Amino acid sequence: MPRRPRELGTPQSPADYFGAELRAYREAAGLSRPQFADQLGYTAQWIGQIEQRKSTPSEEFAKDCDTFFTTNGTFHRLWEWIKLVGQFQILPPGFRPFAEAEVEATYIKIFAPLLIPGLFQTGDYARAVLKVGQRPEKFEELFAARMRRQEILAGEDPPWMLVLLCEIAVRRVVGSGQVMKAQLQRLLDLAGEPHITIQLVPTDAPVYQASGFVILSFDERSDICYMDSAGSYGPLLESTDDVDERVVVFDQVVRSAALTAEDSEQLIRAVMEGM
């Protein structure tokens, strides 16, 4: 691999690293920026912006670099890294560490007392929830980020998931009756996946945990827990004692009061029929 130029300092972001690698490969090939630009069909000015870490590359440009330098997807992987980090940047600061860890989780436990959790929301349901109190441009960014988070459900090796929903979350109409019916069907479809279990906590169950939370488990690191917080983004718990306390609440308090997966499915269908 070519030696990277050092005058711009150590790369601080994926875009920085892309620019440093691009310049290193170009110079190792003995090409000036205009020469390189002519061969790839881009402007020397734009390539200079990328190398100087003032612009981010496009996916097409990343692929062209891989083809030109025969790098077997290196530049495209860097572009994917840039895209992933960009997704996290638009999330509220308190939520970013959780979102970054979520993609690495092998087992996810969710307790949702009021709303369908973001990973399971349909587009229309998510729009109805996210648009409240948001500027249009911010809303669109948050909506896109939420939809991208759902990509972990369709990956080659999706995490195991156990979701406990309070009954009010499936009875509360969000958006419209049609939006809600589609959302409930989405729940039923997901519950049919072998790696996903959904259980409902009846309204009269003795569960008084007011805030939701998510527990993430990993292969090579300790569990963490993200706590919902009314009106803001809650804390990320990483202390073993704090996380263990949430695990006990999830397993011994909430899940012990929940319906079976089969009975939960029947209740969801009954709610749909009553709309």
Salt bridges, closest charged atoms under 4 A:
GLU7 OE2 - ARG23 NH1 2.65
GLU21 OE2 - ARG4 NE 3.36
GLU27 OE2 - ARG23 NE 2.87
GLU27 OE2 - ARG26 NH2 3.96
GLU51 OE2 - ARG26 NE 2.62
GLU51 OE1 - ARG33 NE 2.75
GLU59 OE2 - LYS63 NZ 3.78
GLU59 OE2 - HIS76 NE2 2.87
GLU80 OE2 - HIS76 ND1 3.69
GLU102 OE2 - ARG149 NH2 2.80
GLU137 OE2 - ARG135 NE 3.08
GLU140 OE2 - ARG127 NH1 3.51
GLU167 OE2 - ARG171 NE 2.57
GLU245 OE2 - ARG246 NH2 3.48
ASP251 OD2 - LYS109 NZ 3.32
GLU265 OE2 - ARG269 NH2 3.08
